[in-house]
């Protein structure tokens, strides 16, 4: 599998296993355009309310914060990887101006009809992050507004939080462990759950 990621923050200490939160991008951190593609240039990037606050809270509680995003727009020719880099960099800069930061961004650029291992809910992007940062999946979470995010969490052994009002269900995907109105409420759930873990 081709490894596609962009690190836009300073390197962090990676000795020992670390807890992480894997975040979807569109509809979780930035607004998702109802028209295709969701975000095709940096000018389209608009942080969702409370997203920066949520990520800053994760940063201050020693979580690795890693985006995992399907970007089949690249494989289908809507825009190229250079434009995707610019879009992600704009998102990162907007977060940093508000006090939060992402440790890394992993993306799948392949077409929807390709049988790659990195397209969510397949586990490739998460496994690449585990290898790079020595992460403990049993202490980690997947947060997103899509059922593929919940499927990803199930496939890699993370707890899952579905954000937004997505109520679609089907046999293809498991139920989320938790539901939240947005990313900040999801982070509060994570902090409460990990506090309880530490008391056990």
C-alpha positions, 0 to 999 in steps of 0.5 A: 500500500502506498503511504500517504501522509503529511506531518505539519508539526514538530516531531514528538517523543515516541518512546513507549506506547501512546494513546491517540484519537483518529479524526475524520476530516470533512464533517468532523473538523471542517464543514462538508460541502453538500456538493461534490467535491467537499473541499477542492481548494484552500478557500473552501476550508472552514473549521466547524464550530468548536473543532479547534477547542476540541483538538486543543483539549486533546493536545493538552491531555497528551493524545496524538491527534491524527486525521484519517481521511478518504480523498478519492477525489484525487484518484478520480481526477477532481484535484491533485495531491498538491492541491490536497496538501494545500487544503490540509495545510490551510486546515492545520494553520487555521487550527494552530491560530486557534491554539490546536494542532494535528500531529499528522494527516493520513489520506487515501487518494485512491478511486472508490472502485480500487481495492486498496487497504487504506480506504476507510473502513479498511485499516491501512491508514491507522496501521501506518500511524501505529507503526510511525508513532507506536500507538496503543489502539486499545487506548485510542478512539476513532471519531467521525460523522460517517459509518465508515469511521465506525467501521474503521474503529471496529476493524482496528480495535478502537472505541468509536464516536459518531458525531452529527446527526447521521442515523443511517444504519445497516448490517454493513457497519456496527453501532458506534460506542458513543454518539455526540452532537459534535467533535467537542462533545466527543472529546469530552466523552473521551476524557471522561472514558479515559479518566474512568480507565485510569481509576480501574 
